[in-house]
Amino acid sequence: MAKKLIDLSHTVEHGMITYKGLPAPIICDFLSREDSKKHYAEGTEFNIGKIELVANTGTYVDSPFHRFADGVDLSELPLESLVNLDGIVIRVQNMGQSISAKAFKDINVKGKAVLVHTDWARHWRTDQYFEGHTFLTKDAAEFLVESGAAFVGIDTYNIDDTTDGARPVHTTLLGNQIPICEHMCGFELLPDTGFRFHAAPVKIKAMGTFPVRAYAVLDK
């Protein structure tokens, strides 16, 4: 049966800002095509790129190590927690800035990648993106844990209220081994259910966060 792929990730570009106060990525050549010519036969050239970035760039996954010094890091996250998950989209565009447990009541999220569609991604690469974003509340995170969610993604600036230094949603989800994906996009292209979700970061030791190419697989 033919499958349809939906990209749920922002493109990482030189100089872009993902999170206010963090530096933009620097993307350049380590070995340019022109410089490579002297290493190969005539007519043969290669490019070797170089990128300098902080882990929280573009669309990225948080592992427990991001929040907890003794938490599971990127290299220790089981693939089963990141790929081939049954996905569900929760539409919260008209529920205000803070999304409480009420948004998830009577919805079966057990074992699922729960993608929270706020429509905030429409502000990506604008000043508005950094101000007044939609976020989950502590009781929403607690409900998702109690209901057995396997993964939680959101298409906004932060899954937490950034005015709350305790970061209760990160603390609750990551403290219960549930990976988080922030700065997602494309949720309007997904059905509410009936797709498989994938978001695997690079397998890096002693790092808690890294960009991903998140995507959904739909039966056409």
N, C-alpha and C positions, 0 to 999 in steps of 0.2 A: 504494500500500500504506500502511495506517495506521502511524503511528509512535508510540512511547511515549517521553516525556521524563522523565528522572530528575535531580532537582536534587542537586548534590553540594557545595553551599555552605551555610555557616552564615549566619544572619540577623545583620546588623550592627544593634546596638541602642545607644541612648544609655546611657553609663556602663559598658558591658561591657568586661572585660579579656580581650584575646587573648593577650598575651605579658607575663609578669611583669616589671615595671619600666617598661613603656611605658604612656603615658596612655590612658585610655578615650576613645572618640569623644564629642563634644558635638554633639547633634542638636537644632536649634531652628528657630524661624521667623526668616527675614530680613524677610519681609513676611507678616503674618498675614492670614487671611481677613477678619477684622473691619477691619483697617487698609486692606485693599485696596479695600473698598467705595467709598471716596471717589474712586477713580480710574476707576470703571467705571459703566455704566448700572445703574439700580435692578434688583436681583435678580441681578447678576453679581458674582462674587467669585473670587479666586484665592489660592493659597498659594505662596509662594516660600520654600523651605527653605534652611537653612544647616547645613553639617556641617564640623566641625573634627576631623581625625583624623591619626594617623601612618600611614605607608604600610602598615605591617605590622598591619593590622586585619582581623579576620574571616578569610575564605578568600582568600588572595592569591597572586599569581604573582611570582616572582623572575626578573628578567632578569640577564644577566651584569654589568651596571652596578652591581647591588646589591653585588657582591663586588669588582669590578675597576674602577678609575677610568677605564680606557680601553675598558671593555666596552660592548657594545650596550645601549642603554637601552630603556625601554618603547616609545618612539616608533619605534625602529628594529627591533624584533622583527618578523620576517616573519609575516604571518597564518598562513602554512603551518605555522609551528611551534606554533601555539596552537589552531587550529580544524580541525574535520573530520578529526581524526586517528583512525586505527584504534586502538581501546582494548583493553587487557588488564588484568585484575585479578590480582594475586599475593596469595594468602591466607597471612598469616604469623602469625595469632593465637596459634599454639601453638609458636612458634619462639624464644621468649625475648625479652629486651629489645633485644639487638643483632642486627640482621639482616644476615648476611654474604652473600657472592656465592652460597653454596650454595642460597639460596632461589630463585635465578633460573636455575640450571643446567638445561640441556636445554629451556629455554623460548625460543621465538622472539620477541624483543622488537624486532627491527629495524624502524625506522620507526614504532614504536607509542608511544602514550601509556601509560606503565607506571604503574598505580595500585596502591599498596601498602596492602593492607587489614590494619591492625593491630587494629582495633576500639577504638582509643583515643578515638575521637569520642564514645563513650558517656559519657565523663567531662566533656564540654564544659560550661562554666559551673559547674564544681565545683573545689574546692581540689586534688583528685587530678590534675586535668588538667595541672598545672604540675610534678608530681613523678614521676620514674621512667618517663618516656614511652619508647615503642619508637622506635628510630632505625636508620638504615642505617650500615654500616661503610664505611671507605674502599675496601676491596676490592670491596664491592657496587657502589659508584659507578663504580669502574674497570671492572668487568665490564659494567655498563650502557652505558658509553661505548664499550667495545670491541665490544659486541654491536649497537650502532647504535640505541639507544633515542632517540626524538625528544623525549620530554617525560617528566618523572617527578613524580607526585603522591603525597601521603601524608596519611592522616587522623589525624595526631598533632601534638603540640606543636612539633616541629622535626624535620627530616629528619636532622639531625646530633645527636650526643651533645653536649648543651650544656655538659658539663664539659670538653670539648676545645676550647680557644680557637682552634685552627687551622681548625676547621670544614672537615674534609677532604671531606665530601660536597658541600657548597656549592662548594668550591674546584674539585673535579674536574668536577662536572656543568656549572656555569656557565662554567668555564674551557674547556669544549668546546661551548659554545653550546646547552646543553640547558636549557630553562626548568624551573623547579621550582614546584610548587604545594603549599602547606602548609595545615594546619587544614581539611582536607576532611571530608566526611561522606557517608553514604548508600551506601557501597560494598557493604553487605549486600543492597542492592536490585538490584545489577548481576549479570549473568552474567559468567563468567570472560572470555569473548570475545564477539565479534559485536555490537559497538556502536561508534558514532562519538563522539568526545570533543571538547568545546569549552570553552575558558577564556581569553577575550580581555579583558585589562585596558584601561583608558582609555589612549589614545595620548598620553603625556606625555613631553615632552623633559626630559632631565637628571634622570630619576627611575628607580630600579631596581626598585621593588616597588609594587604597588597591588592593592586588592581586586578580585575577579572574581565573576561568577555562573557558576561551572563547572557543566556539565551533560553528560549522555550522551543520545544518541538511539538507541533500540532499535527494530528491526522488531518489531511486535506478533506 
